[in-house]
Amino acid sequence: MTSAKSARRPHHWRRDLIELAALFTAVAVADAIANLIGHQPDGPYLLMASAVALVATAAFHTWWARRHSHAPPSDEADVAPGGAGAAGGTGTSAGEADGTGEGGVVGAGETGTTLWRMRTTVLDAPGSLAALCTALAGLRVDILTLQTHPLAQGTVDEFLLRAPASLQAQELSRKIAAAGGASTWIERADAHDLVDTPTRVLSLATRTALDAAELPLALRQLLGRCTIHSLPAVSVTGRATGQSAPVEGVLEETVMRLRDPSGGVISVERPYLPFTPTEFARARALVELDARLGPRVPRSEDVLTLPEGNEITVRRADQGDLTAARAMHDRCSQDTLGLRYHGPVADADRYLDHLLSPRFGRTLAVQTASGRLVALGHLLWDGDETEVALLVEDDWQRRGIGSELLRRLVALAEEAGCDSVYAVTQSRNTGMVAAMRALELPLDYQIEEGTLVITARLSSEGAARPSAPTERARR
């Protein structure tokens, strides 16, 4: 700023007159000194010393001026950093406000962050979402994804957020409430939630199309933390249960009731948060897809070799195996059936149709080289929990078949996202107890009136344990 103003000043004649007078004065003084010193005995030496000192002083002055010439004038130094700082500040603020600019990139690189899923209801008015985003930016929270669920009155906004690790859920909830959010719900998220909604829905539809047993799991993953019950239209004893729902389904705040394509009702409950019409439409679309495709089970088979050399095949089973399963029941002893079903042995056949239905879980069957069914393993969806059950024909027990089935069922449970599995048996059923212990997972035991409930907490290593039979080929 100073140099620019100096360049625009007008040239004045008085400045030239002063400089010319100073020059003449300096010449006169130099001549007088030269005459005075020149008549002295050491005059020439003094003149030479003065010239050397003058040259040294001029050289030092030139070096000093060049060394400090790179520093800008004080006014320019104040302007340049200020301008750059203003531009940088604008970019950062914009990024923090919408979570997608430079502020979002910086937040992605931070290590001390936490992922949150947040849902809140706002008025359907201009500026409502902007107020939420401003509140989140003030807390240095990045918005990773956003979904809107229109309601008759207001809008439900669902966020996936990346926040500083020091930010507590209570503080975040208070800020959102102050910005106009109501009925706010917050829970921890993980890396799986980073998948965008269309991709996740397509993936769930693909899994449902390949396997009818995936429908309850797909609904649970689609709707978040909820409880799903499959209520059959006919009980295992053959009596009508009265469970039914219209084709279009029913939505009642925190409960959905959808018509099960195989008969009965699929009930979905989420007591902590009402379902939105958008969620209801997505769930109904998955159920309609399942109904159009009809019964289906993947037909992969694994051929295993038992320690004594016999070959067996492990595959998925469904209601088409009902006749073979009943024949296996006929070959099993009363004690084996009693340990499996914990009730009157005469009623065992009634459970098979229910157990083999893919709607209630997954079933693995073991058959010999001749095609005879010798063992069944069930993974049953029980609301928020998962049950495992085994039945091995008497002549094929103590050969590692039960342990192999259990290991595979646990692997299916882990794949489905289950936290634990439990088995209901009796304390004298040493085979089942040994198979559960062979999983090498943390176990909890609970005994009530002779009934033993063993719960295994799953881990990433649990399903990868070696078993007695060795896998030879996969078709």
C-alpha positions, 0 to 999 in steps of 0.5 A: 500500500505504501509503495503504491501511494509513493509511485503516484506522488507528483515530482516537485522542483524544490526537492531537486534544489535541495539535493543539488545544494547538498551535493555542492556542500559535500564537494566543498567540505571534501575539498577543504578537508583534502587541502587541510590534510594534504599539507600535513606530513602524513596527509596522503596516508590519511586520505588513503585510509579514509578512502578505504573506510568509505569503500568498506562502509559503502559495501557493508551498506549495500550488503545489509540493504540486499539482505533485508530487501525481501521483507515486504513493507509493513502495510503489505504484510498485513494485507496479504496474510489477511486476504489469504486467511479470509479465503481459507476461512470461507472454504473451511466454513462451507465444508463444515456447514454441509459436511461435503467440502474441505471441512468434510475431507479434514474430518475424514482424516481424523482418527479420534472420531465416532460414527453415529446414526441419528434420526430426528423429526423437523417441521416441513418448512424452508430452513429447517434442514439448514438449521440442523446442518448449522448446529452440526457444523458448530459441533464439528460433525460431518454429515456422511449420508442423509435420508428424508422420510416425508410425513403427513406433518413434518419430515423425518431426517435420518443422518449418518454422522462422523463426530469427534470422539469427545462428543457425547450423545446427550450433547448432540441431542441437546443441540439438535433439539435447540435447532428444531429437531424433535423425537431425536434418536441416536445410536452408534453406527459402524462401517457397514452403515457407510453403504448408501441406501440404494446399494444396501436395498439392492443387496438385500433384494438380491439375497432375498431372491436367492434364498427364501430364508433371507427375508426375515434377515433382510427386513431386520437389516433394512429397518435397523434394530427391530424384532421380527416374528413369523406367525403361521396361519396353522399351528404345529398341532393343525389348528388355525391360529387366526393370524392374517393380514391384508395384502397391502399390510398394516402399519400401526406406529411401531408395528408392521404386519405383512402378509407372509407369502407362505401363509400367516403374518410377518410381524415387525416391531420396533418399540423405540421409534415409529416406522415411517411410510417410506420404511413400510413401502420398502418392507412391503416391496421385499415381501412382494418380491419373495411372494413372486419368486415362490419357494427356493433354497440354494442347492449347493452340496458339500461332500465330506469324508468321516474319520472311518472313511465313509462319505456324507453330503451336507446340503440345505433342506426344505419342505421337499425333504419332509418324507425323508425326515419322517423316515429318519424319525422312524429309525431314531430311538425314543430316547434320541427323539426325546432329547431333541424335542423335549416332549411327547415323542408322538408329536415329533412329526408335527414339528417337521413341516415347521422346522423345514420351512425357510421362513423360520430359519435354515436347515442343513441335512446330512445324507449318505452316498445312497441318499438316505437322510441321517441327520438334521441341523436347524438354525431357527429365528426366535425374535431377537435370538437364534436357536440351534438344534441337532438330530442325528440318527442313532447309528450315525452318532459319535462320528463328528456329524453333530459337531460338523453341523453345529459348526456350519450352523454357527457360521450361518448365524455369524453371516446373518449378523447374530450376536449369539446362539443358544441350544435347549437340551438336557444335562444328560445329553453329553453329545450336544454339550460336547459339540457346543464346547468344541466350538471354543466360544464363550458359553453360558449355562442355565439349568431350570428343572432339568432343562439345560440352555447353553448360549454361545457368544459368537466371535469372528474366529468361532466359525473357523474351527476345524472339525472331525470330518474333512471337506473333500469337494464342493459342487 
